[in-house]
Amino acid sequence: MEEGQILESIKEIMANTFKVKPANINLDSRLDEDLGLDSVDIMDSIALFEEKFQISILSENVAETPRMSTVQDLVEIVKKSKG
């Protein structure tokens, strides 16, 4: 899956679930400050991304869970998980 496809899927999920305008979502968008997601929203979005992309993001070992502060971080996590 290419970066552009991943980004479009993320935009769709964010727009439909959190009412974020797709035009406001870019790779540099910060999940909290730019998109207005709180910690609960971020956890909800992770569950949606895991389902959409058929991947596992959260690790039982918190130290192994990847950093997710921007849309770019999410895209990289999906790309890495999809191989």
Secondary structure, 3 states (H helix, E strand, C coil): CCHHHHHHHHHHHHHHHHCCCHHHCCCCCECCCCCCCCHHHHHHHHHHHHHHHCCCCCCCCHHHCCCCCEHHHHHHHHHHHHC
